[in-house]
Amino acid sequence: MWQFSRLCQTFFLILFLHTSHHVAQPDSSHSILLMIFHPVPDYHMHTPRCNHAIGSVQEYADAAMRFGLKEIGMSDHSPMPGDYDKAWRMDRSAMPDYLGEVERVRDACKGVLDLRVGLEADFHPGTEGYVKEMIASYPWDYVIGSVHYIDDWAFDNPDTIDIWEQWNIEQAYCAYFDLVTRSAESRMFDIIGHPDLIKKFGHRPPENSVRVIKAEERMLQAVLASGAALEISSAGLRKPVGEIYPHKRIVERAASLGIPFAFGSDAHSPSEVGHGMEMCISLLTACGVREIASFKARKRIMRQITHA
């Protein structure tokens, strides 16, 4: 009977989250009422230094504590060389201020909230030397590696959405997964970020495309070999695609391979902290995942996913 009750709770929670994200923006006050699982670390949050987020680090920490989180990580968009995506990320000159703010809040919250110092760095061929130097310049707790560009096309940027009309969708997916594969092979990152971001605006390849499935498999094999965790991200629930990153098929296959997962809300506002966590954890457990990754000093610690 207890197991049946849990299944019913999970079903109605997933139904609620699946429908509600279309009609309301996330609010950090959603917190405890619907919790089936104890909260897990949320490692993907940004600051205004990336030019498209709001809220101080303290406000993110306060939102996390209201949600019931015990651990979070800040991971703003990293600087990149030259003019690469300059309008959408932190400038190198802002890095000391970013680190200083995160460290101050981390120290102030000690004993109440564990705040990890992280970074979301881009993988873009030709910039590896710069990214490696930047990662080596500070003792991060973790580094997320993400792909936002195919060549010079920012495929997830609403300002360049028209370029989709110039691409074969199946080919775009394969090109994207090839870059994510290479990001894992670089061994620079602890977490592979939102691993099917290419679907953000709802563009879909042919159903069960053999080419895309093979590209996904190459990506997952590279992630497995690298030892990195795969991010399960709720951000897609707030985008036109309206679903978790990555797709259930990828989650199932990654789980079968034993690839670890880390959770990220990709919050660009304190109100988004922890958003969609229950739905993501429900998907993981439905696929047989029983642990979630946490990080400190770039060392991964696996923690049990437990019911509230």
N, C-alpha and C positions, 0 to 999 in steps of 0.2 A: 504493500500500500504506500509506504514511504517513497519508493522509487517511482510509482505511478504519479504521486503528488508532485515530485520533482519534475517529471516529464511534462506534466500539465503546466507548471509554473514556467518552465523553459519555453514551451510552445507559445503561451500567451505573451511572454516577454518579447520573444522574437517577432511575433505578429505586431505588437505595439510599436516596437522600435522601427520595424520595416515600414509601417504606415506613417508614423509620426514625423519622421525626418523630412518628409516632403512638405509638411505644412507648418513646421515651427523650427526656428533656429535653436541650437542647443543652449541650455542655460545651466550653469553650474549648480543651481538649486535642485536639479533633478536627482542628485545624489542617492541617498540611502534607501528610499522607499521601495525600489524595485530590485534591490540587489539579491541575486541568487548566489553569486560567487563573491568571495572576499576580493577587494580591489587588488590589482596587480600594478607594477610600476608602469607609468606613462612616460616614455622617453623622447617624445617628439613634440617640442614646443618652441615657439619663436619669440622674438622681441622686435620692437619698432626699428631696430637697426637694419633689418632686411627690407624696409620701406613698404611692406605690405602686411604688417601685423601691428597690434595695439596691446598696451598693458605693460606694466613693470614686472620684473621678475617676482617681486613681493606679491603682486596681485595674482600671478599664476600660482605661487605657493599657497596663498590664502584660499584660492579656488580649489586647489588639490586637497587641502585639509578639510574644507567643507564637504567635499565629495567622499571623504574617508580614506583618501590615499595615504600611504605611509612612505612612498618613495616616488620621486619624479626626476626627470632630467631635462635641462634646457639644451636645445640643439639648434641654434640659429643657423641660417644659411651662411655658409662660409664665404670668405673672400675668394676671388678667383683672379687669375692674371689678366692684365689688359682691361678691355671693355667687355669681357665675357659676362653677359647677363647682369651688367652693373646696376641697373635700376631695380633689381629684384633680390639684392643680397647685401650683406654687410661689407663695408669697405675695410681694407686691412688696417687702416688707421683707427677704426672703431673697436678693434679686437681687445686692446687693454681695458677699455671701458666696459665692454661686454663681460670679460672675465672678472673684473673687479666687482661688478654688480652681482653676478651669480655667486661669487665667493662670499660676499657680504651676507646675502640672503641665506646661503647654505649654512654659514656659521651661526646666524641668528636663529635658524630653525632647528639647530642640532638638538636631538633628543625628542623632537616632535615629528619632524619630517626629514627624511634623507633626500637631499638634493644633489644629484650628480651633474657634473660639468661635461657637457657634450657638444657636438658640432655635427651639422649636416653638410657634408662635403660632396661636391659634384664629381662624377666620373665623366670626363670628356677627353677623348684621345688627344694627346699632345700637351696636356696640362698636368700629367702625372708627377713630374718633377716638382712643380710648384706645390701641389697638394701634399706630397710626401714631406716636403720641407715644413709646410705649415703644421701638419699633424705632429711632426717631431719637435715643434717649438714649444709645446705645452704638455703637461701630464694629464691628458684627458681621461675621463672615466670610460668614455666610449665615443666612437665616431660612426655616424650613419653615412653610408654611401648611396647616392641617388643619381638617377639619370633623368635629366630634364630636357636634353637636346638630342636630336638626330642631326648630325652635321651642324649646320648653323640654324636649324629650325627648332624653336622652342615650342614643341608640340602640345604642351599643356598650358600654354599662355593664351588667354582669350583674345589677346590682340593679334595673334597669328593663326587663329582658327581657320581662316579662309585657305590656308596652305594645305589643309586636309584634302581639298578638292583636286590638288595636283598629285596626290599619292594614291596608289593602290593600297587599300587598307590592310590586306594580308601582308604585303611587303613591308608596310610601316611597322606592323607588329613584329615581324621577324627581325627587322633592323633594330628595333628597340630591345628585344630580348637578347640579341647578340651583344649589345652594349652592356646590358646588365650582367651577362655572362662574363664579359671582359672586366667589369668592375669587381666581380667576385674573384676572378683570376689574379687581379692585381694584389690581393691580400692586404689592401690598405685599410679595410673597413671591418668593424665589429658587427654591424647590422646592415643588411641590404634593404634600403628604404622603399616603401610602397611599390612592391615589385611588379605590378602591372598597371602603372600609372598611365600607360598609353591609352587606356580605355576611358579616361576622365570625362570626355565630352560625349561618350556613348557610341563612338564609332566601333563597329564590330566586324571582325573577319568572318568568312563563311563558317557556319556552325561545324564544329569538329574538324576544322582545317588540319590536315596532316602536317603541313609545313609549320603552322603555329604550335601545334602540340609538340613537334620535334624541337622547336626553338625553346619552348618552355622546359622541356626535359634537359636540354643542354645547359640552360641556366641553372636548373636545380642541381644537376650534377656538379657544376662549378661551385655553387654555394656549399654543397656538402663537402667537397674537397677542401674548400677554404677554411672551414670551421666557423664561418660567420653564422649569425642568426638571421632569419627572414622576418621582416616586419609584417605583422598583421595590423592594418591601419584602418581606422574608422573614417578617415577623411573622405573616402569615396561616397560615403552616405550623405555628405553635404554637397556633392558635386552632381552635375547632370546625369552621370551614369547611375547614381543612386544605389551603389553597392560597395561592400568591403573590398579593399585591396589586400591580398590578391583574391582572384576568383576561387570558388570552392574547389574546382578541379585541381588547382595548383596547391591549395592547402592540403587536400587529400593526398596528393602525390608526395609533397614535402614531408608530411607526417609519416607516410609509409617508408620514406628514406631515413627517417630519424633526424631530420633537420630541425634545430631548435627555433622557437619563435620568440619575438619580443613584441610588446604592444606599443603602438603610438597613435595618439589622437591627431597629430599634426596640427596642434592648436595654434592659431594665429590670433587668438583672443582668449582671455581668461575664462570666458563663458564656454569655451570648447574643451577645456581640460576634462579628460576622462570620457568625453562623448563617445557613445557607441561601444564602450568597453564590454558591457554585458553581452551584446550581440556578437562581438568578436570572440569572446571567451566561450560562448555557447557553440560557435562554429568550430573552434579548436577542439573542444571536448567531444563534439559529435564526430570528429575525425580521429578520435583516439588520443589526442594530445593531453597529457596530464601535468606538464610542467611549463613554466614560462621563464624566459631568460631575464636575469638582472646583471648589472655590470658595476664594477668598481676598479679603477686603475687599469682598465682594459682587460680585466679578467672576468670571464663569464661565470655566474653562479646560477644554477637552475633551482627554481622554487616550485613547490607543489601548487597546483591550482586547487583551491579548496572551496567548498560550499559555505555560504554565509550562515 
